[in-house]
Amino acid sequence: MQAVEAIQKALQELDRPKLQLLALSSVGIGLTYFLVWRRKAKKSIPLGDGWWGHGQQTLRDDNKIYPFKVETSEDEINDLHRRIDQMRYTEPLEDCGFQYGFNSNYLQKVVSYWRNQFDWKKQVAKLNEYPHFKTNIEGLDVHFVHVRAPHRPGQKVLPLMLVHGWPGSFFEFYKILPLLTDTKDDLAFEVICPSIPGYGFSEAPHKQGFCSLDAARIFLKLMERLGFNKFYLQGGDWGSLITTNMAQMKPQCVSGLHLNMLAVTKGGVGMLLSLIIGPYLPFLVGFTREDVRRLFPYFEKNVYDLLMESGYMHIQGTKPDTAGCGLNDSPVGLAAYILEKFSTWTDRKNRDLEDGDLEKKYSLDDLLTNVMIYWTTRSIIPSMRFYKENFKTNPQNRVDARTGIFVPMGHAAFPNELMHCPLPWARWRFKDIRSYSYMPRGGHFAAFEEPRLLAEDFVKFVRKVEGKKR
C-alpha cells in the first residue's frame, strides 16, 4: 500500500493533460487484463458429492422431510442462570467505549436483562411462529424454515432461499419474511431459510473439509428435494459466498442472485489502476462520487479498518476449537463475543460509545435470541470451524475463484458494510448485473437491521429479472 500512496502523490504533481493520458492508457491495460481473465474463467463448477456424517456413508439417503419444533426446558434455563451468576467481570479502561471489544460496564447491563427479564420460553414460541423442518443430506440433519405465501388471486409466487452468515442465524430473517411472503402486491415469495451445517439447529459436519462449496451443494439438494427446479437466492456474509457458489454450480436453476455483501479481490492490474486513478478522475474508471466517498482513503477504510476488525477471523481460521472452548462454556463470554459484532459491524463509529449503540437498531430480546440459538445448540465451535475449512488453502486458488457468475445478479450496497465493492469491480466477476443500489443507511446485518430496505431492493431486482413493472 505504500507503493500505491507514493504513486498517488506523484500523480498529484502531474498536470491534468498528462494525468488524463496516463488514465486512458491505464484503462486500456485494465481492459486487456479483464479480457484475458474472462477467457480463462470457467462456466460452472461440477456439483460433486460428499458425506459428512459419522463413519462410513450409508447406502441409501433418507429423503424424508420431518417437522421440527424448537424446544426448551427448565433444566436448560436453570443451567444458563447458574452460569451467568458465576461470571467474573474485569473493569474496563477509562473512556474506551468498544475500542477494546465489548465494554464490560455495558455488558453487565445486558447480562442483568438476560438474567432477570429475558423470557426464553416466549422467544421459543416466537421462533416456532414459522414452520421448521429437518431433512438428512450427505449424512447431516439440515434444519430450515419454510414459509409459504398466502394464495391471492393474480399473485405470482416465486421460490426464494435466504442464507445467513456468522455470527447470525436463520432468525436474522424473521423481520423480512412477512415483507416477502405476506404481501398484497402482484408478487410474493415462498421462502426457505436453512441453517448452515454447524450453525444453530443444523447438524455439524463430523469430518474435516466442509466449506462453502459443500454448503452450496447441500442447499441445492435441499431445494431439489423440496421440488424447486428454478429459484431466487439472497445472502450476505457467508450467505453471499454460499449462494454465489450455488449459482456457479447450477446456474440453470438460479433465476437470480441478490447479495448485500460483495468481496471482489482478484482485480489485478485493473484494480490497482482504479485505486490510483479513482480518487482524481473517478469517471475514467467507472467510479461514482459515492464510490470515492466509501473507498477512499483506501488504506484507512479498506486495509487498516479491516485489519482492526478481522482478529476473530484469524483465530477462527486457525485454531477455532481452542478459542471456542471458553465461548461454549460461558454464556456471558459467548454473548460478548457475538454481540460486539452486531455493534461494530452495524456502524464502526459505535466503537467510540460505551454501549456500542447496540440498542439503537436492535432490541435486546432479538439479540439475545440469536445468542441463545448458538448457546442451546452448542454450535459456536462448529460455526467457527467454517472459517478454518474455507481458509485451509488460498481462496484465490479455489475453483469458485476461477469461475464466472452468469446468472442475473443484484447488489444492495449498504454504506456501513465492512467493505465496499464498486460496480466496475463487481462486473469482473458477475457477468449479468441487473441492479446495483447505493443503500441510504445500514450495515452488515441488512436483513436484521433494515429489513424493509433490503426487501424493497430485492423485489426491485426480481421485477427487473421477471420483466415486471409496478
SEKOLDO-223749 format. One line per 4 residues: their letters; for each residue x, y, z of C-alpha. Coordinates in nm, 2 decimals. Last residue first. Layout:
<kolzas>
a = X Y Z | ...
</kolzas>
This chain:
<kolzas>
rkkg = -4.51 -0.16 -1.09 | -4.31 -0.30 -1.37 | -4.23 -0.66 -1.45 | -3.96 -0.81 -1.67
evkr = -3.90 -1.10 -1.45 | -3.54 -1.00 -1.40 | -3.62 -0.64 -1.35 | -3.90 -0.73 -1.12
vfkv = -3.67 -0.95 -0.92 | -3.42 -0.66 -0.86 | -3.70 -0.43 -0.74 | -3.82 -0.70 -0.51
fdea = -3.47 -0.74 -0.36 | -3.43 -0.36 -0.32 | -3.77 -0.34 -0.14 | -3.69 -0.63 0.09
llrp = -3.35 -0.49 0.18 | -3.49 -0.15 0.27 | -3.77 -0.31 0.46 | -3.54 -0.54 0.66
eefa = -3.30 -0.27 0.77 | -3.12 -0.41 1.08 | -3.18 -0.78 1.07 | -3.20 -0.82 0.69
afhg = -2.90 -0.59 0.65 | -2.67 -0.73 0.91 | -2.35 -0.57 0.77 | -2.45 -0.21 0.77
grpm = -2.74 0.02 0.71 | -2.83 0.35 0.55 | -2.92 0.51 0.22 | -2.85 0.20 0.00
ysys = -2.64 0.25 -0.31 | -2.82 0.01 -0.54 | -2.68 -0.21 -0.82 | -2.93 -0.39 -1.04
ridk = -2.93 -0.62 -1.34 | -2.57 -0.74 -1.32 | -2.51 -1.01 -1.58 | -2.15 -1.11 -1.59
frwr = -2.06 -1.11 -1.22 | -1.69 -1.15 -1.16 | -1.52 -0.85 -1.33 | -1.85 -0.67 -1.32
awpl = -1.83 -0.64 -0.94 | -1.52 -0.43 -0.98 | -1.69 -0.19 -1.22 | -1.99 -0.17 -0.98
pchm = -1.79 -0.06 -0.68 | -1.73 -0.31 -0.40 | -1.74 -0.16 -0.05 | -1.61 -0.34 0.26
lenp = -1.73 -0.39 0.61 | -2.08 -0.27 0.52 | -2.17 0.07 0.67 | -2.29 0.23 0.34
faah = -2.51 -0.07 0.23 | -2.45 -0.18 -0.13 | -2.76 -0.38 -0.24 | -2.64 -0.59 -0.52
gmpv = -2.83 -0.77 -0.80 | -2.74 -1.06 -1.02 | -2.88 -1.23 -1.32 | -2.69 -1.56 -1.36
figt = -2.35 -1.57 -1.53 | -2.12 -1.60 -1.24 | -1.76 -1.66 -1.35 | -1.55 -1.95 -1.22
radv = -1.18 -1.91 -1.13 | -1.25 -1.80 -0.77 | -1.50 -2.09 -0.75 | -1.23 -2.34 -0.83
rnqp = -1.02 -2.24 -0.54 | -0.68 -2.07 -0.60 | -0.79 -1.73 -0.48 | -0.92 -1.88 -0.16
ntkf = -0.56 -1.98 -0.07 | -0.60 -2.31 0.11 | -0.72 -2.40 0.46 | -0.92 -2.07 0.45
neky = -1.27 -2.21 0.39 | -1.23 -2.50 0.64 | -1.07 -2.28 0.90 | -1.36 -2.03 0.87
frms = -1.63 -2.30 0.90 | -1.46 -2.41 1.22 | -1.61 -2.11 1.39 | -1.96 -2.23 1.33
piis = -1.86 -2.58 1.46 | -1.73 -2.41 1.78 | -2.03 -2.18 1.84 | -2.28 -2.46 1.78
rttw = -2.36 -2.57 2.14 | -2.73 -2.59 2.03 | -2.86 -2.40 2.34 | -2.59 -2.14 2.32
yimv = -2.58 -2.06 1.95 | -2.96 -2.02 1.93 | -2.94 -1.84 2.26 | -2.72 -1.57 2.11
ntll = -2.97 -1.51 1.83 | -3.24 -1.48 2.09 | -3.02 -1.25 2.29 | -3.01 -1.00 2.00
ddls = -3.38 -1.02 1.94 | -3.47 -0.97 2.30 | -3.21 -0.70 2.34 | -3.38 -0.50 2.07
ykke = -3.18 -0.39 1.77 | -3.11 -0.07 1.58 | -3.04 0.18 1.85 | -3.00 -0.09 2.11
ldgd = -2.63 -0.17 2.03 | -2.52 0.19 2.03 | -2.18 0.04 2.14 | -2.29 0.10 2.50
eldr = -1.97 0.28 2.59 | -1.96 0.46 2.25 | -1.64 0.51 2.04 | -1.66 0.17 1.88
nkrd = -2.01 0.26 1.75 | -1.84 0.46 1.47 | -1.78 0.13 1.30 | -2.15 0.10 1.22
twts = -2.36 -0.22 1.21 | -2.04 -0.42 1.20 | -1.92 -0.26 1.53 | -2.24 -0.32 1.73
fkel = -2.36 -0.66 1.60 | -2.00 -0.78 1.61 | -1.97 -0.70 1.98 | -2.29 -0.90 2.03
iyaa = -2.12 -1.23 1.93 | -1.81 -1.23 2.15 | -1.99 -1.06 2.44 | -2.28 -1.30 2.43
lgvp = -2.04 -1.60 2.41 | -1.84 -1.48 2.71 | -2.16 -1.43 2.91 | -2.28 -1.78 2.81
sdnl = -1.96 -1.93 2.93 | -1.87 -2.29 2.84 | -1.91 -2.28 2.46 | -1.73 -1.95 2.45
gcga = -1.44 -2.08 2.66 | -1.39 -2.38 2.44 | -1.43 -2.19 2.12 | -1.10 -2.02 2.15
tdpk = -0.92 -2.35 2.13 | -1.16 -2.52 1.89 | -1.13 -2.24 1.63 | -0.75 -2.26 1.60
tgqi = -0.65 -2.13 1.25 | -0.94 -1.96 1.06 | -1.13 -1.89 1.37 | -0.84 -1.71 1.54
hmyg = -0.75 -1.52 1.22 | -1.11 -1.43 1.15 | -1.17 -1.30 1.51 | -0.88 -1.06 1.45
seml = -1.06 -0.92 1.15 | -1.19 -0.58 1.27 | -0.87 -0.39 1.32 | -0.72 -0.53 1.00
ldyv = -1.04 -0.44 0.82 | -1.01 -0.08 0.94 | -0.64 -0.06 0.84 | -0.69 -0.21 0.49
nkef = -1.02 -0.09 0.35 | -1.10 0.24 0.51 | -0.76 0.37 0.61 | -0.57 0.23 0.32
ypfl = -0.83 0.33 0.07 | -0.87 0.70 0.16 | -1.10 0.64 -0.01 | -1.35 0.37 -0.08
rrvd = -1.68 0.49 0.05 | -1.66 0.86 -0.06 | -1.50 0.76 -0.39 | -1.78 0.51 -0.46
ertf = -2.04 0.77 -0.37 | -1.88 1.01 -0.62 | -1.92 0.74 -0.89 | -1.64 0.51 -1.02
gvlf = -1.63 0.39 -1.38 | -1.25 0.40 -1.41 | -1.24 0.72 -1.62 | -1.53 0.87 -1.42
plyp = -1.32 0.86 -1.10 | -1.06 1.10 -1.22 | -0.87 1.20 -0.90 | -0.97 0.95 -0.63
giil = -1.01 0.67 -0.89 | -0.67 0.70 -1.06 | -0.45 0.50 -0.82 | -0.72 0.27 -0.69
sllm = -0.85 0.21 -1.04 | -0.50 0.13 -1.15 | -0.46 -0.13 -0.89 | -0.80 -0.29 -0.96
gvgg = -0.72 -0.32 -1.33 | -0.38 -0.46 -1.27 | -0.51 -0.75 -1.07 | -0.88 -0.75 -0.99
ktva = -0.90 -1.05 -0.77 | -1.04 -0.90 -0.45 | -1.41 -0.89 -0.52 | -1.58 -0.92 -0.18
lmnl = -1.95 -0.84 -0.22 | -2.21 -0.82 0.06 | -2.58 -0.74 0.02 | -2.64 -1.01 -0.25
hlgs = -2.92 -1.09 -0.49 | -2.88 -1.39 -0.72 | -3.14 -1.45 -0.99 | -3.34 -1.73 -1.16
vcqp = -3.10 -1.99 -1.03 | -3.16 -2.35 -1.16 | -2.97 -2.33 -1.49 | -2.68 -2.17 -1.30
kmqa = -2.63 -2.50 -1.11 | -2.28 -2.50 -0.96 | -2.19 -2.13 -1.01 | -2.52 -2.01 -0.88
mntt = -2.49 -2.23 -0.58 | -2.14 -2.09 -0.52 | -2.28 -1.74 -0.52 | -2.54 -1.85 -0.27
ilsg = -2.27 -1.99 -0.04 | -2.04 -1.68 -0.08 | -2.32 -1.43 0.00 | -2.45 -1.65 0.28
wdgg = -2.11 -1.64 0.44 | -2.16 -1.26 0.48 | -2.49 -1.17 0.30 | -2.74 -1.37 0.11
qlyf = -3.03 -1.39 -0.14 | -3.12 -1.66 -0.39 | -3.40 -1.70 -0.64 | -3.55 -2.02 -0.77
knfg = -3.59 -2.27 -1.05 | -3.60 -2.65 -1.01 | -3.79 -2.64 -0.68 | -3.94 -2.97 -0.56
lrem = -3.85 -2.95 -0.19 | -3.58 -3.22 -0.25 | -3.44 -3.01 -0.53 | -3.42 -2.71 -0.30
lklf = -3.24 -2.93 -0.04 | -3.00 -3.07 -0.29 | -2.90 -2.72 -0.39 | -2.86 -2.64 -0.02
iraa = -2.63 -2.94 0.02 | -2.42 -2.83 -0.28 | -2.39 -2.48 -0.15 | -2.28 -2.60 0.20
dlsc = -2.02 -2.82 0.03 | -1.89 -2.53 -0.18 | -1.89 -2.30 0.13 | -1.65 -2.54 0.32
fgqk = -1.66 -2.88 0.50 | -1.30 -3.01 0.50 | -1.28 -3.22 0.81 | -1.54 -3.48 0.91
hpae = -1.82 -3.48 1.16 | -2.01 -3.19 1.00 | -2.24 -3.01 1.24 | -2.61 -3.08 1.25
sfgy = -2.84 -2.79 1.16 | -3.02 -2.65 1.46 | -2.79 -2.35 1.51 | -2.49 -2.35 1.28
gpis = -2.27 -2.65 1.21 | -2.45 -2.71 0.88 | -2.57 -2.37 0.76 | -2.92 -2.31 0.88
pciv = -3.17 -2.30 0.60 | -3.42 -2.02 0.53 | -3.67 -2.12 0.26 | -3.91 -1.86 0.14
efal = -4.22 -1.88 -0.09 | -4.22 -1.54 -0.24 | -4.48 -1.27 -0.34 | -4.55 -1.06 -0.65
ddkt = -4.88 -0.90 -0.75 | -4.87 -0.70 -0.43 | -5.08 -0.78 -0.13 | -4.77 -0.91 0.06
dtll = -4.74 -1.19 0.31 | -4.43 -1.37 0.18 | -4.17 -1.11 0.12 | -4.24 -0.84 0.38
plik = -4.36 -1.11 0.62 | -4.01 -1.28 0.60 | -3.80 -0.96 0.64 | -3.85 -0.94 1.02
yfef = -3.77 -1.31 1.08 | -3.47 -1.31 0.85 | -3.20 -1.27 1.12 | -3.35 -1.57 1.29
fsgp = -3.19 -1.80 1.03 | -2.87 -1.74 1.21 | -2.60 -1.47 1.26 | -2.24 -1.47 1.38
wghv = -2.17 -1.56 1.11 | -2.37 -1.58 0.79 | -2.74 -1.62 0.68 | -2.89 -1.77 0.36
lmlp = -3.22 -1.68 0.21 | -3.37 -1.91 -0.04 | -3.65 -1.79 -0.27 | -3.94 -1.96 -0.46
lvkq = -4.16 -1.73 -0.67 | -4.53 -1.67 -0.61 | -4.72 -1.47 -0.88 | -5.04 -1.31 -0.75
gprh = -5.35 -1.28 -0.96 | -5.58 -1.42 -0.69 | -5.41 -1.45 -0.35 | -5.26 -1.77 -0.21
parv = -5.09 -1.69 0.12 | -4.71 -1.72 0.08 | -4.53 -2.02 0.21 | -4.27 -2.01 0.48
hvfh = -4.01 -2.29 0.52 | -3.76 -2.27 0.80 | -3.46 -2.50 0.76 | -3.26 -2.75 0.95
vdlg = -3.02 -3.00 0.79 | -2.97 -3.33 0.95 | -2.63 -3.44 0.81 | -2.52 -3.76 0.64
eint = -2.50 -3.61 0.29 | -2.85 -3.46 0.33 | -3.09 -3.56 0.61 | -3.40 -3.35 0.64
kfhp = -3.52 -3.11 0.91 | -3.82 -2.88 0.93 | -3.94 -2.56 1.09 | -4.28 -2.38 1.03
yenl = -4.29 -2.02 1.13 | -4.43 -1.90 1.47 | -4.20 -2.15 1.63 | -3.92 -1.89 1.68
kavq = -4.17 -1.67 1.86 | -4.27 -1.95 2.09 | -3.90 -2.00 2.16 | -3.88 -1.63 2.24
kkwd = -4.15 -1.66 2.50 | -3.98 -1.95 2.66 | -3.65 -1.76 2.66 | -3.80 -1.47 2.86
fqnr = -3.54 -1.20 2.91 | -3.61 -1.00 3.23 | -3.38 -1.12 3.51 | -3.08 -1.30 3.37
wysv = -3.07 -1.15 3.02 | -3.15 -0.80 3.15 | -2.87 -0.83 3.40 | -2.65 -0.97 3.13
vkql = -2.71 -0.66 2.91 | -2.64 -0.43 3.20 | -2.32 -0.62 3.29 | -2.21 -0.60 2.93
ynsn = -2.25 -0.22 2.94 | -1.98 -0.19 3.21 | -1.78 -0.47 3.05 | -1.74 -0.28 2.72
fgyq = -1.74 -0.53 2.44 | -1.41 -0.51 2.25 | -1.11 -0.29 2.32 | -1.24 0.01 2.12
fgcd = -1.60 -0.06 2.24 | -1.60 0.26 2.45 | -1.25 0.32 2.59 | -1.33 0.62 2.82
elpe = -1.15 0.46 3.12 | -1.03 0.10 3.07 | -1.29 -0.16 3.15 | -1.32 -0.33 3.49
tyrm = -1.30 -0.71 3.45 | -1.61 -0.92 3.52 | -1.64 -1.27 3.67 | -1.95 -1.47 3.57
qdir = -2.08 -1.72 3.82 | -2.44 -1.59 3.81 | -2.45 -1.63 3.43 | -2.35 -2.00 3.47
rhld = -2.63 -2.06 3.71 | -2.88 -1.88 3.50 | -2.80 -2.08 3.19 | -2.82 -2.41 3.39
nied = -3.16 -2.30 3.52 | -3.28 -2.23 3.17 | -3.17 -2.56 3.03 | -3.31 -2.75 3.33
este = -3.64 -2.56 3.30 | -3.67 -2.69 2.94 | -3.65 -2.57 2.58 | -3.80 -2.66 2.25
vkfp = -3.77 -2.55 1.88 | -4.00 -2.77 1.67 | -3.92 -2.98 1.37 | -4.13 -3.13 1.10
yikn = -3.96 -3.41 0.91 | -3.86 -3.42 0.55 | -3.79 -3.77 0.41 | -3.50 -3.83 0.17
ddrl = -3.32 -4.08 0.40 | -3.01 -4.15 0.19 | -2.93 -4.50 0.09 | -2.60 -4.70 0.10
tqqg = -2.48 -4.53 0.42 | -2.15 -4.34 0.41 | -1.89 -4.47 0.65 | -1.84 -4.32 1.00
hgww = -2.05 -4.03 1.13 | -2.20 -3.79 0.88 | -2.02 -3.55 0.64 | -2.05 -3.74 0.31
gdgl = -2.00 -3.56 -0.02 | -2.09 -3.52 -0.38 | -1.98 -3.34 -0.69 | -2.17 -3.04 -0.84
pisk = -1.91 -2.95 -1.10 | -1.85 -2.58 -1.10 | -1.97 -2.36 -1.40 | -1.85 -2.15 -1.69
kakr = -1.48 -2.14 -1.61 | -1.29 -1.82 -1.64 | -0.97 -1.82 -1.85 | -1.12 -1.62 -2.14
rwvl = -1.27 -1.37 -1.90 | -0.93 -1.33 -1.72 | -0.77 -1.23 -2.05 | -1.05 -0.99 -2.13
fytl = -1.02 -0.83 -1.79 | -0.64 -0.79 -1.82 | -0.68 -0.62 -2.16 | -0.95 -0.39 -2.02
gigv = -0.72 -0.29 -1.73 | -0.43 -0.21 -1.98 | -0.67 0.01 -2.18 | -0.79 0.18 -1.87
ssla = -0.44 0.25 -1.78 | -0.36 0.42 -2.11 | -0.66 0.64 -2.07 | -0.55 0.73 -1.72
llql = -0.20 0.82 -1.82 | -0.33 1.04 -2.10 | -0.57 1.21 -1.85 | -0.29 1.26 -1.60
kprd = -0.07 1.42 -1.86 | -0.35 1.66 -1.96 | -0.41 1.74 -1.59 | -0.07 1.84 -1.48
leql = 0.13 1.59 -1.28 | 0.22 1.66 -0.91 | -0.09 1.49 -0.77 | 0.00 1.18 -0.97
akqi = 0.33 1.15 -0.79 | 0.15 1.15 -0.46 | -0.09 0.88 -0.59 | 0.21 0.67 -0.69
aeva = 0.37 0.70 -0.35 | 0.04 0.61 -0.18 | 0.01 0.30 -0.41 | 0.36 0.19 -0.32
qm = 0.30 0.23 0.05 | 0.00 0.00 0.00
</kolzas>
